[in-house]
Amino acid sequence: MADYDFDLFTIGAGSGGVRASRVASAYGAKVAVAEEYRVGGTCVIRGCVPKKMLVYGAHFAEDLEDAKQFGWNIEGKSFDWVRLRDAIQKDITRLNGLYTETLENHDVTIYNQRAEITGDHEVTLADGTVITAKYILIATGAQPHVPSFPGCELGITSNEAFHLDEVPEKILIAGGGYIANEFAGIFNEFGSKVCIMNRSDTLLRSYDASLRDRLLQISIMKGINFHFHSEFEKIEKLENGRLLVHMTNNDPVEVDQVMYATGRVPNSDGLGLENVGVDTGKRGEIVVDDYSQTNVDYIYAVGDVTNRVQLTPVAIREGQAFADTVFGKDGPKKVDHSCIPSAVFSHPPIAAVGLTEGEARNSLGSIKVYQSDFRPMKNVLAGRNERGLYKMVVDAANDKVVGIHMIGPESAEIMQAAAVAVKAGLTKADFDATTAIHPSMAEELVLLK
Ligand code: NDP
């Protein structure tokens, strides 16, 4: 058997790569990881984590307003973007340190540079160092897709949104998915005039239609504008420094920033995949089997670069399963990609698990749908005319709950526990048999009629 420098060489130290590397090392493998930017990856450095902190920061706008009805005097409130931005970046640096420390504590060698596959079992670092490995794991994630049209370089993506010098007075966000709706909520709460431009009139396509409609209605009520069935024609920079956005089916709009949130594409370019013949798909995703193995038997890939489910906890599970399979003692492990709960941290947030009403009707035929459309108690006293909506989809044949869908305060926090019940295959009768926690919003889940 050939001698290699490492048992495992991981390219990319994000959520999936870090988990796989440290677990493989704990199993006794000699592991190295290459990261060209900062250890932690998209989620920690420029994704879920700083985004959630912005969501928290943004929510104070409403909380402080509502506080008046709860007896608080809040005259003189003001918001300092730079203070929040810098506090978030400071914490990101702390987390980056913790992730680096985790790898070091597991004796994983870190190369802070780009790596490319240059031959069989061989990678070459940006500084020319050639390293051999028995297994190679690609965990390079994805990057924002930027549409191509005249002036497209004048816009930013979520990567840059965390580092802005100031909150834009007016921003156009392109796309109607997770990032568009989350950042629309964030900037709107910080006082920007926000408009979303989308190629169709469907937001958050994979979510239940009732929730999507409710989010649209609440977003409009909060002052967010929508331009539907629109695509970019061009962006011009005006003498006043602002941007004039020309689009199909709508008048041009003048804004301070344009942000693209039109999906994320796998980071598979420049990895040298062609040097060893690794198969990729239409969007550049690395094609893998249930065990995250590519068509080249010693090369595996996990996380967003495989474009299976672009969510951090899924990448972590895939990284863990890879390490268990290749270096563990208990045989091959695969990740169950079904029934994955998810949330959109919009204002208010959406959370869901399982089948939407439409999917359940198509796949099961006979279903029962239970719904609660309610005004949370806090909103009533605050005088905030914003209703929550919970929907439960049940298979009529066996009473099993096959989907739960929520929009309203704290829905992501509530959903995590509800998702356990759906994943476990519990029935509507099981929910009904559970005593409510009163008063709460979550109690709606066990009181659905
Ligand atoms: P999404 O896939 O959520 O949404 C992309 C949006 O852009 C859709 O409205 C889509 O329209 C539109 N779009 C796609 N391609 C084009 C194009 N070529 N031109 C114009 N419009 C286009 O992507 P995001 O960028 O918002 O987020 C990327 C991924 O990151 C998400 O899918 C999610 O997996 C993950 N993420 C998860 C979060 C969470 O868990 N809370 C938060 C942020 C991101 P259409 O519907 O017609 O395809």
Boltz pocket constraint, residues with backbone or C-beta under 6 A from the ligand:
constraints:
  - pocket:
      binder: B
      contacts: [[A, 147], [A, 174], [A, 175], [A, 176], [A, 177], [A, 178], [A, 179], [A, 180], [A, 182], [A, 198], [A, 199], [A, 200], [A, 202], [A, 203], [A, 204], [A, 205], [A, 261], [A, 262], [A, 263], [A, 264], [A, 309], [A, 310], [A, 311], [A, 342], [A, 343], [A, 344], [A, 345]]
      max_distance: 6.0
